[in-house]
Amino acid sequence: MGAGSTYGDAGAAAWDNVDGDITANIVTGGLSEIDTNALGSYTVTYGVSDTSGHAATQVTRWVNVGATPCFYPPACGYRIRID
């Protein structure tokens, strides 16, 4: 994603063979650490347990914040010289 953008988490879904849909029980970590004004790689984690306390394997999503490309050079502070 480009620096300065707004990050909207895509979320996750979880299903248990006994409890059914347990998506509402997912615990998300790392969202508050994402700084879209600072270039870098950020980690978002998702964890969930069923009503019996059996935990699923934690899942990780990486959010990479990179430089926003400039498609109109004069607006980016560049000058183009043609001789």
PyMOL CGO cylinders between C-alpha atoms (Angstrom):
from pymol import cmd
from pymol.cgo import CYLINDER

trace = [
    CYLINDER, 0.00, 0.00, 0.00, 1.16, 3.53, -0.61, 0.3, 1, 1, 1, 1, 1, 1,
    CYLINDER, 1.16, 3.53, -0.61, 2.42, 5.71, 2.19, 0.3, 1, 1, 1, 1, 1, 1,
    CYLINDER, 2.42, 5.71, 2.19, -0.27, 8.03, 3.52, 0.3, 1, 1, 1, 1, 1, 1,
    CYLINDER, -0.27, 8.03, 3.52, -3.07, 5.66, 2.50, 0.3, 1, 1, 1, 1, 1, 1,
    CYLINDER, -3.07, 5.66, 2.50, -5.73, 4.43, 4.89, 0.3, 1, 1, 1, 1, 1, 1,
    CYLINDER, -5.73, 4.43, 4.89, -5.42, 0.77, 5.83, 0.3, 1, 1, 1, 1, 1, 1,
    CYLINDER, -5.42, 0.77, 5.83, -8.69, -1.15, 5.99, 0.3, 1, 1, 1, 1, 1, 1,
    CYLINDER, -8.69, -1.15, 5.99, -8.19, -4.62, 7.41, 0.3, 1, 1, 1, 1, 1, 1,
    CYLINDER, -8.19, -4.62, 7.41, -9.75, -7.39, 5.33, 0.3, 1, 1, 1, 1, 1, 1,
    CYLINDER, -9.75, -7.39, 5.33, -10.40, -9.43, 8.48, 0.3, 1, 1, 1, 1, 1, 1,
    CYLINDER, -10.40, -9.43, 8.48, -10.63, -13.19, 8.70, 0.3, 1, 1, 1, 1, 1, 1,
    CYLINDER, -10.63, -13.19, 8.70, -13.22, -15.93, 9.13, 0.3, 1, 1, 1, 1, 1, 1,
    CYLINDER, -13.22, -15.93, 9.13, -13.20, -19.01, 11.35, 0.3, 1, 1, 1, 1, 1, 1,
    CYLINDER, -13.20, -19.01, 11.35, -15.27, -22.19, 11.36, 0.3, 1, 1, 1, 1, 1, 1,
    CYLINDER, -15.27, -22.19, 11.36, -15.33, -25.05, 13.89, 0.3, 1, 1, 1, 1, 1, 1,
    CYLINDER, -15.33, -25.05, 13.89, -16.70, -28.53, 13.19, 0.3, 1, 1, 1, 1, 1, 1,
    CYLINDER, -16.70, -28.53, 13.19, -18.75, -28.43, 16.44, 0.3, 1, 1, 1, 1, 1, 1,
    CYLINDER, -18.75, -28.43, 16.44, -19.39, -24.74, 17.14, 0.3, 1, 1, 1, 1, 1, 1,
    CYLINDER, -19.39, -24.74, 17.14, -19.86, -23.69, 13.53, 0.3, 1, 1, 1, 1, 1, 1,
    CYLINDER, -19.86, -23.69, 13.53, -19.07, -20.08, 12.69, 0.3, 1, 1, 1, 1, 1, 1,
    CYLINDER, -19.07, -20.08, 12.69, -16.71, -18.67, 15.35, 0.3, 1, 1, 1, 1, 1, 1,
    CYLINDER, -16.71, -18.67, 15.35, -15.60, -15.63, 13.39, 0.3, 1, 1, 1, 1, 1, 1,
    CYLINDER, -15.60, -15.63, 13.39, -16.86, -13.34, 16.16, 0.3, 1, 1, 1, 1, 1, 1,
    CYLINDER, -16.86, -13.34, 16.16, -14.31, -14.94, 18.54, 0.3, 1, 1, 1, 1, 1, 1,
    CYLINDER, -14.31, -14.94, 18.54, -11.26, -13.97, 16.46, 0.3, 1, 1, 1, 1, 1, 1,
    CYLINDER, -11.26, -13.97, 16.46, -8.70, -11.89, 18.33, 0.3, 1, 1, 1, 1, 1, 1,
    CYLINDER, -8.70, -11.89, 18.33, -6.76, -9.54, 16.06, 0.3, 1, 1, 1, 1, 1, 1,
    CYLINDER, -6.76, -9.54, 16.06, -3.35, -8.17, 17.00, 0.3, 1, 1, 1, 1, 1, 1,
    CYLINDER, -3.35, -8.17, 17.00, -1.06, -5.55, 15.52, 0.3, 1, 1, 1, 1, 1, 1,
    CYLINDER, -1.06, -5.55, 15.52, -3.60, -3.23, 13.90, 0.3, 1, 1, 1, 1, 1, 1,
    CYLINDER, -3.60, -3.23, 13.90, -2.69, -0.35, 16.20, 0.3, 1, 1, 1, 1, 1, 1,
    CYLINDER, -2.69, -0.35, 16.20, 0.97, -0.71, 15.19, 0.3, 1, 1, 1, 1, 1, 1,
    CYLINDER, 0.97, -0.71, 15.19, 0.37, 0.04, 11.50, 0.3, 1, 1, 1, 1, 1, 1,
    CYLINDER, 0.37, 0.04, 11.50, 1.62, 3.52, 10.64, 0.3, 1, 1, 1, 1, 1, 1,
    CYLINDER, 1.62, 3.52, 10.64, 0.77, 4.28, 7.03, 0.3, 1, 1, 1, 1, 1, 1,
    CYLINDER, 0.77, 4.28, 7.03, 2.95, 7.39, 7.21, 0.3, 1, 1, 1, 1, 1, 1,
    CYLINDER, 2.95, 7.39, 7.21, 6.08, 5.32, 7.91, 0.3, 1, 1, 1, 1, 1, 1,
    CYLINDER, 6.08, 5.32, 7.91, 7.53, 3.01, 5.28, 0.3, 1, 1, 1, 1, 1, 1,
    CYLINDER, 7.53, 3.01, 5.28, 7.95, -0.56, 6.48, 0.3, 1, 1, 1, 1, 1, 1,
    CYLINDER, 7.95, -0.56, 6.48, 6.42, -3.98, 6.96, 0.3, 1, 1, 1, 1, 1, 1,
    CYLINDER, 6.42, -3.98, 6.96, 3.81, -4.50, 9.65, 0.3, 1, 1, 1, 1, 1, 1,
    CYLINDER, 3.81, -4.50, 9.65, 2.34, -7.72, 11.01, 0.3, 1, 1, 1, 1, 1, 1,
    CYLINDER, 2.34, -7.72, 11.01, -1.33, -8.38, 11.76, 0.3, 1, 1, 1, 1, 1, 1,
    CYLINDER, -1.33, -8.38, 11.76, -2.18, -11.62, 13.59, 0.3, 1, 1, 1, 1, 1, 1,
    CYLINDER, -2.18, -11.62, 13.59, -5.43, -13.52, 13.93, 0.3, 1, 1, 1, 1, 1, 1,
    CYLINDER, -5.43, -13.52, 13.93, -6.14, -16.10, 16.61, 0.3, 1, 1, 1, 1, 1, 1,
    CYLINDER, -6.14, -16.10, 16.61, -9.27, -17.94, 17.66, 0.3, 1, 1, 1, 1, 1, 1,
    CYLINDER, -9.27, -17.94, 17.66, -10.41, -20.70, 20.00, 0.3, 1, 1, 1, 1, 1, 1,
    CYLINDER, -10.41, -20.70, 20.00, -13.60, -22.76, 20.06, 0.3, 1, 1, 1, 1, 1, 1,
    CYLINDER, -13.60, -22.76, 20.06, -15.88, -23.04, 23.12, 0.3, 1, 1, 1, 1, 1, 1,
    CYLINDER, -15.88, -23.04, 23.12, -13.87, -26.06, 24.32, 0.3, 1, 1, 1, 1, 1, 1,
    CYLINDER, -13.87, -26.06, 24.32, -10.71, -23.95, 24.39, 0.3, 1, 1, 1, 1, 1, 1,
    CYLINDER, -10.71, -23.95, 24.39, -9.04, -25.57, 21.38, 0.3, 1, 1, 1, 1, 1, 1,
    CYLINDER, -9.04, -25.57, 21.38, -6.93, -22.90, 19.73, 0.3, 1, 1, 1, 1, 1, 1,
    CYLINDER, -6.93, -22.90, 19.73, -6.45, -22.70, 16.00, 0.3, 1, 1, 1, 1, 1, 1,
    CYLINDER, -6.45, -22.70, 16.00, -3.01, -22.03, 14.56, 0.3, 1, 1, 1, 1, 1, 1,
    CYLINDER, -3.01, -22.03, 14.56, -2.45, -18.29, 14.57, 0.3, 1, 1, 1, 1, 1, 1,
    CYLINDER, -2.45, -18.29, 14.57, -2.51, -16.72, 11.11, 0.3, 1, 1, 1, 1, 1, 1,
    CYLINDER, -2.51, -16.72, 11.11, -0.36, -13.76, 10.05, 0.3, 1, 1, 1, 1, 1, 1,
    CYLINDER, -0.36, -13.76, 10.05, -0.90, -11.09, 7.43, 0.3, 1, 1, 1, 1, 1, 1,
    CYLINDER, -0.90, -11.09, 7.43, 1.91, -8.72, 6.43, 0.3, 1, 1, 1, 1, 1, 1,
    CYLINDER, 1.91, -8.72, 6.43, 1.06, -5.16, 5.52, 0.3, 1, 1, 1, 1, 1, 1,
    CYLINDER, 1.06, -5.16, 5.52, 3.78, -3.46, 3.50, 0.3, 1, 1, 1, 1, 1, 1,
    CYLINDER, 3.78, -3.46, 3.50, 3.79, 0.32, 3.34, 0.3, 1, 1, 1, 1, 1, 1,
    CYLINDER, 3.79, 0.32, 3.34, 5.86, 1.63, 0.44, 0.3, 1, 1, 1, 1, 1, 1,
    CYLINDER, 5.86, 1.63, 0.44, 6.46, 4.89, -1.33, 0.3, 1, 1, 1, 1, 1, 1,
    CYLINDER, 6.46, 4.89, -1.33, 3.45, 6.11, -3.26, 0.3, 1, 1, 1, 1, 1, 1,
    CYLINDER, 3.45, 6.11, -3.26, 4.29, 6.26, -6.97, 0.3, 1, 1, 1, 1, 1, 1,
    CYLINDER, 4.29, 6.26, -6.97, 4.02, 9.64, -8.63, 0.3, 1, 1, 1, 1, 1, 1,
    CYLINDER, 4.02, 9.64, -8.63, 2.19, 9.64, -11.94, 0.3, 1, 1, 1, 1, 1, 1,
    CYLINDER, 2.19, 9.64, -11.94, 2.40, 13.36, -12.64, 0.3, 1, 1, 1, 1, 1, 1,
    CYLINDER, 2.40, 13.36, -12.64, 6.05, 14.51, -12.21, 0.3, 1, 1, 1, 1, 1, 1,
    CYLINDER, 6.05, 14.51, -12.21, 5.39, 18.28, -11.83, 0.3, 1, 1, 1, 1, 1, 1,
    CYLINDER, 5.39, 18.28, -11.83, 3.18, 17.58, -8.81, 0.3, 1, 1, 1, 1, 1, 1,
    CYLINDER, 3.18, 17.58, -8.81, 5.95, 15.49, -7.25, 0.3, 1, 1, 1, 1, 1, 1,
    CYLINDER, 5.95, 15.49, -7.25, 8.56, 18.23, -7.45, 0.3, 1, 1, 1, 1, 1, 1,
    CYLINDER, 8.56, 18.23, -7.45, 10.29, 16.91, -10.57, 0.3, 1, 1, 1, 1, 1, 1,
    CYLINDER, 10.29, 16.91, -10.57, 11.03, 18.97, -13.63, 0.3, 1, 1, 1, 1, 1, 1,
    CYLINDER, 11.03, 18.97, -13.63, 11.32, 17.46, -17.03, 0.3, 1, 1, 1, 1, 1, 1,
    CYLINDER, 11.32, 17.46, -17.03, 13.74, 19.08, -19.44, 0.3, 1, 1, 1, 1, 1, 1,
    CYLINDER, 13.74, 19.08, -19.44, 13.50, 18.33, -23.13, 0.3, 1, 1, 1, 1, 1, 1,
    CYLINDER, 13.50, 18.33, -23.13, 16.31, 19.60, -25.35, 0.3, 1, 1, 1, 1, 1, 1,
]
cmd.load_cgo(trace, "trace")
